[in-house]
Amino acid sequence: MGYILIIGAKSDIAMAVARKYAENGFNLYLAARKSSKLNAFAKDLIIRTSRDVKCIELDILDYSSHKRFYDNLRMKPVGVIFLVGYLGIQVDAQSNFEEAHKIIDTNFTGAVSLLNIVADDFEKQKNGFIVGVSSVAGDRGRGSNYLYGSSKAALTNYLSGLRNRLHVSNINVLTVKPGFVNTRMTKEMNLPNKLTSYPEDIAEDIYIAQQRKKNVLYTKWVWKWIMTVIKIFPEWLFKRMSL
Ligand SMILES: NC(=O)c1ccc[n+]([C@@H]2O[C@H](COP(=O)([O-])OP(=O)(O)OC[C@H]3O[C@@H](n4cnc5c(N)ncnc54)[C@H](OP(=O)(O)O)[C@@H]3O)[C@@H](O)[C@H]2O)c1
């Protein structure tokens, strides 16, 4: 079945995605910083699924290492799933450029650096798929998280362009836009139960959408309609809302 490269593999959603793909017969490359922390998880997956699972070191901000990282993968992946993300602290990022820079680079620049390399390889092979996890936060800028939101908007746009470019080479690019998900990223937030998913639900939705070669996935599905409404508010009204 080949290898799936999961980037940002220590993320709660990524671990659920890894489980899902291994259970469905795929071997895995789990790429993360401090990847040895995934050793026990990988061992457990190997025992339960009899798949090959390798943990590999990757810092998405270490751009100069990305080509070497990819070249060193002995068996090239049949699919890549990008899950790295950094929410950051909006109020800090408004006045401290270092924090703003980290948000932009982790969510966007790093993705571009690595996925450009993957895209070139897949294009040559005329085979493969790319899944990029963006966010509903990228659909419209809001006062409470526009640094994270704008970096995800850039990622969404990048993935859209990539899809357009790679379509003729038989490569599907899926953009995933989760709403609220119960993970380490949101543990300080008071999330509304009805609108909040668990990593396992997101993993299930991603797997199904990717296998069906979908282009864009909102998960939970209701977020598609919530964002449709949020996007049609006229700017004169939207700016008065404290969102
Ligand atoms: N949770 C939500 O409500 C929600 C909603 C919409 C979209 N998303 C997106 O879903 C994806 C997964 O997030 P999550 O909710 O599962 O949160 P998470 O557990 O905090 O995952 C984020 C991951 O990004 C990794 N990361 C950050 N900087 C990195 C770097 N420089 N190099 C390599 N890895 C780095 C983190 O690595 P460490 O483990 O080493 O810190 C962490 O594993 C993210 O792209 C996030 O933006 C989440």
The ligand as an SDF file (V2000), in Angstrom:
LIG
                    3D

 48 52  0  0  0  0  0  0  0  0999 V2000
   -7.7330   22.0990   17.4070 N   0  0  0  0  0  0  0  0  0  0  0  0
   -8.5020   22.8530   16.6530 C   0  0  0  0  0  0  0  0  0  0  0  0
   -9.5790   23.3510   17.0830 O   0  0  0  0  0  0  0  0  0  0  0  0
   -8.1230   23.1190   15.2170 C   0  0  0  0  0  0  0  0  0  0  0  0
   -9.0530   23.7960   14.4110 C   0  0  0  0  0  0  0  0  0  0  0  0
   -8.7230   24.0570   13.0920 C   0  0  0  0  0  0  0  0  0  0  0  0
   -7.5190   23.6440   12.5840 C   0  0  0  0  0  0  0  0  0  0  0  0
   -6.6180   22.9930   13.3850 N   0  0  0  0  0  0  0  0  0  0  0  0
   -5.3300   22.5940   12.7980 C   0  0  0  0  0  0  0  0  0  0  0  0
   -5.1540   21.1860   12.9400 O   0  0  0  0  0  0  0  0  0  0  0  0
   -3.7470   20.9070   12.9120 C   0  0  0  0  0  0  0  0  0  0  0  0
   -3.4120   19.9800   14.0760 C   0  0  0  0  0  0  0  0  0  0  0  0
   -3.6040   20.6930   15.2900 O   0  0  0  0  0  0  0  0  0  0  0  0
   -4.0710   20.0390   16.6720 P   0  0  0  0  0  0  0  0  0  0  0  0
   -5.3780   20.6150   16.9970 O   0  0  0  0  0  0  0  0  0  0  0  0
   -3.9020   18.5650   16.6040 O   0  0  0  0  0  0  0  0  0  0  0  0
   -3.0830   20.7220   17.6820 O   0  0  0  0  0  0  0  0  0  0  0  0
   -1.6830   20.2910   18.3100 P   0  0  0  0  0  0  0  0  0  0  0  0
   -1.8330   18.9820   19.0130 O   0  0  0  0  0  0  0  0  0  0  0  0
   -1.2160   21.4800   19.0760 O   0  0  0  0  0  0  0  0  0  0  0  0
   -0.7610   20.0720   17.0300 O   0  0  0  0  0  0  0  0  0  0  0  0
    0.0590   21.0410   16.4470 C   0  0  0  0  0  0  0  0  0  0  0  0
    1.3390   20.3220   16.0530 C   0  0  0  0  0  0  0  0  0  0  0  0
    2.1700   21.2020   15.3080 O   0  0  0  0  0  0  0  0  0  0  0  0
    3.4960   20.8750   15.6700 C   0  0  0  0  0  0  0  0  0  0  0  0
    4.4650   21.9340   15.4310 N   0  0  0  0  0  0  0  0  0  0  0  0
    4.4070   23.2350   15.8100 C   0  0  0  0  0  0  0  0  0  0  0  0
    5.5340   23.8700   15.4390 N   0  0  0  0  0  0  0  0  0  0  0  0
    6.3070   22.9470   14.7920 C   0  0  0  0  0  0  0  0  0  0  0  0
    7.5820   22.9810   14.1810 C   0  0  0  0  0  0  0  0  0  0  0  0
    8.3230   24.1110   14.1670 N   0  0  0  0  0  0  0  0  0  0  0  0
    8.0530   21.8660   13.5760 N   0  0  0  0  0  0  0  0  0  0  0  0
    7.3550   20.7150   13.6060 C   0  0  0  0  0  0  0  0  0  0  0  0
    6.1380   20.5970   14.2080 N   0  0  0  0  0  0  0  0  0  0  0  0
    5.6260   21.7180   14.7850 C   0  0  0  0  0  0  0  0  0  0  0  0
    3.4200   20.6410   17.1750 C   0  0  0  0  0  0  0  0  0  0  0  0
    4.5860   19.9380   17.5530 O   0  0  0  0  0  0  0  0  0  0  0  0
    4.9590   19.6160   19.0950 P   0  0  0  0  0  0  0  0  0  0  0  0
    4.1260   18.4290   19.4370 O   0  0  0  0  0  0  0  0  0  0  0  0
    6.4190   19.3300   19.0300 O   0  0  0  0  0  0  0  0  0  0  0  0
    4.6110   20.8590   19.8690 O   0  0  0  0  0  0  0  0  0  0  0  0
    2.1190   19.8650   17.2880 C   0  0  0  0  0  0  0  0  0  0  0  0
    2.3590   18.4750   17.2300 O   0  0  0  0  0  0  0  0  0  0  0  0
   -3.0380   22.2490   12.9770 C   0  0  0  0  0  0  0  0  0  0  0  0
   -2.6180   22.6280   11.6830 O   0  0  0  0  0  0  0  0  0  0  0  0
   -4.1170   23.1900   13.4670 C   0  0  0  0  0  0  0  0  0  0  0  0
   -3.8780   24.5270   13.0660 O   0  0  0  0  0  0  0  0  0  0  0  0
   -6.9020   22.7070   14.6880 C   0  0  0  0  0  0  0  0  0  0  0  0
  1  2  1  0
  2  3  2  0
  2  4  1  0
  4  5  1  0
  4 48  2  0
  5  6  2  0
  6  7  1  0
  7  8  2  0
  8  9  1  0
  8 48  1  0
  9 10  1  0
  9 46  1  0
 10 11  1  0
 11 12  1  0
 11 44  1  0
 12 13  1  0
 13 14  1  0
 14 15  2  0
 14 16  1  0
 14 17  1  0
 17 18  1  0
 18 19  2  0
 18 20  1  0
 18 21  1  0
 21 22  1  0
 22 23  1  0
 23 24  1  0
 23 42  1  0
 24 25  1  0
 25 26  1  0
 25 36  1  0
 26 27  1  0
 26 35  1  0
 27 28  2  0
 28 29  1  0
 29 30  1  0
 29 35  2  0
 30 31  1  0
 30 32  2  0
 32 33  1  0
 33 34  2  0
 34 35  1  0
 36 37  1  0
 36 42  1  0
 37 38  1  0
 38 39  2  0
 38 40  1  0
 38 41  1  0
 42 43  1  0
 44 45  1  0
 44 46  1  0
 46 47  1  0
M  CHG  2   8   1  16  -1
M  END
$$$$
